[in-house]
Amino acid sequence: MALVVQKYGGSSVADAEGIRRVAKRIVATRKAGDQVVVVVSAMGDTTDELIDLANEVSPSPPPRELDMLLTAGERISMAVLAMAIATLGREARSFTGSQAGLITDERHGWARIVNVTPGRITGALDAGAIPIVAGFQGVSHATKNITTLGRGGSDTTAVALAAALRADVCEIYTDVDGVFTEDPRVVKRARRMPRISYEEMLEMAANGSKVLMPRCVEYARRYDVPIHVRSSFSDKPGTWVDMHVPDETEEAGMEQAIISGIAHDKSQAKVTVVGVPDEVGEAARLFGLIAEAGINIDMIVQNVSAISTGRTDISFTLPGADGQKALGVLRDAQEKVGFEEVRYDDRIGKVSLIGAGMRSHPGVTAKYFDALAKAGVNIQMISTSEIRISVVVSQDDVDAAVNVTHKEFGLEADEVEAVVYGGTGR
């Protein structure tokens, strides 16, 4: 008998019909002889609607109260799903994140899990019941306040519970049939990957793939929790995310690099600081100011210093939502740092080629850039790791860059198989 943690996203439990469908799947798993722990997200767009409500009544909602409000969505889902399971003749017990033992730090809106004490969950399992846990939430160990885990928090809840319970697998149910070589809404012939390593999935998630969030994958890799990404709308096999390291002869010839997929992100912006003094410590001072503002930096490029002026230009990318905050920080520091001006471009996109096989295959970069050149796509910035090559291009060129690269590296399915059942790809 296996112990399975199943997580269902908002599109899977968007309405009564979806909840009944999910309940039948859970009960079928239990009847097959496995123990099941379920984690649920809020129904459909409930979280967005609650955020809109908060913003209507307050221009700046207190973080503690906002967390208290937002966790209501998952509590509704867990209770209604437990009722649906009871109708099918099985006992289910619903638990909030705090009742399930999800202990976090005190940071509201983006709390980190510091411990999981699932005593009540194991108690429910021992009694033969199916525990239903509200995702996305926990309780601060210091203040005892309710906290939320931020974007993708329900996925992280599920993996954390799976690790604490020593579950055999964590099944993440979404509205697509697994992890694809690209977003099927952009590439019509994207191919489902049967298996992908934690390392590759982490790069995919960090560079724009929305099926799993980076924190979820990081947690799974740390505690070696196998993840099975599946659709709650079909019975297709999905994608396994685990320690699997692809053999170079599995799906490609010996001379062909193994490329897992492509990810893209249109939500970034580029900042260029012009005329920075090319002196020791200036870059550290510049990025120290950005860090103090709580802004994460992605790619960085520094030009060669002009001999005549002793100055250089530094460009970096960051989340578009933080663009104006970064501009404010830099302009306030202009006189202190001594740079000439700041330029801002929010019409960019990042396209990333990802695959563990490229670390031992020369020529991947040249092939990638040649494909982009043939499509008339100009590269603005470049960043690499052992298993990733990312480029920044004009936002208008992202779809063309994705499609030409997908075709150039032979990632297309033999026939169109990708379906986004719920319309979001998540």
C-alpha positions, 0 to 999 in steps of 0.5 A, a space after each residue: 500500500 502506497 502513501 500518495 499526496 495529491 494536489 489539485 489546482 484552482 482550475 481542477 476545483 473551479 466549480 461543483 462539477 470539477 469538485 465532484 470529478 476530483 472527489 471520484 478520482 480521490 476515492 478511486 485511488 483509495 479504493 485501489 488500496 493506497 492511502 491518500 492525502 489531498 492538498 487543494 487550491 482555492 476554487 478558480 479565480 477566488 484568490 484574484 477576486 479576494 485580492 481585488 476586494 482587498 484593494 477596493 476597500 484599502 489602497 494598502 491592505 495590512 499584510 496580516 489581514 490580507 493573509 487572513 483574507 486570502 486563506 479563506 479561498 482554500 478553506 472553502 475548497 477543502 470543506 466542499 471537497 470533503 463533503 463531496 467525498 462523504 457523498 461517495 461513502 468515504 470519510 474525509 477530514 478537512 484541515 487548514 494549513 496550521 492544523 496540518 502542521 505547516 509551520 512558517 516564518 513570520 513573513 506575510 505574503 511570502 512565508 517560508 516553511 520552517 517545519 512540518 508537524 503532521 500529527 493530525 494528518 497521520 491521525 486521520 490516516 490511521 483512522 481510515 479517513 482522507 485528510 484534505 489540507 488547505 494549500 498556500 498557507 501555514 502559521 508563523 512559529 513566532 507570532 502564531 499568525 496565519 501566513 501565506 506562501 506566495 505564488 505556487 504555495 499549494 504546490 509547495 504545501 503538497 511537496 512539504 507534506 509528502 516529505 514529512 509523511 515520507 510519501 511514495 509520490 506527490 501527484 500535482 494535478 493541473 489542467 495540462 497533461 504534464 510538462 511540455 517542451 514549451 507552452 502549448 498555447 504558444 507552440 501548437 506541437 509541443 511534446 509532453 516529456 515522460 520524465 525530467 530531472 529536478 535540475 532541468 525542471 528547476 531551470 524550466 520553472 525559474 525561466 518562465 514555465 508555469 506548470 510548477 513553481 521553483 520553490 516546489 521543485 527546490 523542496 522536492 529536490 532537497 528531500 528527494 520527493 518524486 513529483 508526478 505532474 498530471 491532468 485532473 481532466 484526463 487519465 493520460 500518464 503525465 510527467 515524472 520529475 525526479 532524480 532521473 539523469 537522462 542517458 545520452 543514448 535514451 532519446 537521441 543519437 550519440 552526437 546529438 545534444 539532449 534538449 529537454 525543452 524551452 521556457 519563455 518569460 514576457 514579464 521581465 524588464 531591462 534597466 541600463 545604468 549609463 556611465 557608471 564609474 569603472 572603479 572598484 566597488 561601484 557595481 557592489 554599491 549599485 546592486 547593494 541598493 537594489 538588494 536593500 529594496 528587496 528586488 531580485 536581479 536575473 541577468 547582468 551585462 557590463 560593457 567594456 570600459 571606455 578608455 577615454 572616460 573611465 566609465 561603463 554601462 551596466 544592464 540587468 533584467 528584473 521582474 517587470 513588477 519591480 521596474 518602477 521601484 528599481 528606477 526610483 532607487 537608482 534615481 535617488 542614488 544617482 548623485 551618490 553613485 555618480 552615473 549619468 542616466 538610467 534607461 528602462 525597457 519593459 518590452 522585452 522577453 527571455 527565451 531559455 533553451 534547457 537540457 542536461 545533455 548540452 553540458 557535454 555537447 559543443 555547438 548547441 549555442 551556435 545552433 541556437 543563435 543561428 536559428 534565432 538569426 534565421 528568424 530575424 530575432 536580435 539578441 540583446 543579452 545572453 546568460 548561461 549555466 551548465 544546462 541552460 542558455 537564455 537570451 533577452 529579445 524584444 517582446 514582439 519576437 518572443 513567439 517567433 524565437 520560441 517556435 523556431 528554436 523548438 523546431 530547430 532542436 527537434 522538439 515537436 510532437 509527431 502530432 498535436 497532443 497538447 491540450 490546455 483543459 482549463 485555459 491557463 496551463 496550470 
